[in-house]
Amino acid sequence: MTPHYYVNVDGGIVTGCFGDVKKFLMNGKLKNVVADIKSCTSNALGDLTVTLKDLSGTISGTIYYKVLTEERFAKAIIVGAALILYNVSVFSPKQSTHHYLNITNKNMVKVFHKDGGFA
């Protein structure tokens, strides 16, 4: 699969895609992620279970509840918003080809609101 390129917040170039996530893993982490939120639901622990999409595919993830307590992110993280994430941990169960992102406060770079603007 051909990698996709994105411009990140700092004006640098992000290379990578969900379609071939294993190729871009370094020590169990993705250095840069740029993706849209396609679905989100709260779980019993107060975390947000999300499906993220880039040009090549989708990946599931969990946004830690403490991210949602930050005022600048609380109302912005909804379906249709775009996220820029940094150094995101990837959980890959043994014997599985599925990957899941574990998103914390440290990973959040910027959230672009569904209707414009950013957090």
Long-range contacts (C-beta under 8 A, 24 or more apart in sequence): 1-56, 4-54, 4-55, 4-56, 6-32, 6-34, 8-32, 8-34, 8-84, 8-109, 9-84, 9-109, 9-110, 17-54, 17-55, 17-56, 17-57, 18-52, 18-53, 18-54, 18-56, 18-57, 18-58, 18-59, 19-56, 19-57, 20-56, 21-59, 21-90, 21-99, 22-99, 25-90, 28-89, 28-90, 28-92, 29-87, 29-88, 29-89, 29-90, 30-85, 30-87, 30-88, 30-90, 30-101, 31-86, 31-87, 32-84, 32-85, 32-86, 33-83, 33-84, 33-85, 33-86, 33-88, 33-101, 34-82, 34-83, 34-84, 34-85, 35-59, 35-82, 35-83, 35-85, 36-80, 36-81, 36-82, 36-83, 37-77, 37-78, 37-79, 37-80, 37-81, 37-82, 37-83, 38-79, 39-79, 40-77, 40-78, 40-79, 48-77, 50-103, 52-83, 52-101, 59-99, 59-100, 59-101, 60-98, 60-100, 60-101, 61-88, 61-100, 61-101, 61-102, 61-103, 62-100, 62-101, 62-102, 62-103, 63-103, 64-102, 64-103, 64-104, 64-105, 66-104, 66-105, 67-103, 67-104, 67-105, 67-108, 70-105, 70-108, 72-111, 72-119, 73-108, 73-111, 73-119, 76-111, 76-113, 76-118, 76-119, 77-111, 78-114, 79-114, 80-114, 81-111, 81-112, 81-113, 81-114, 82-111, 82-112, 83-108, 83-110, 83-111, 83-112, 84-109, 84-110, 84-111, 84-112, 85-109
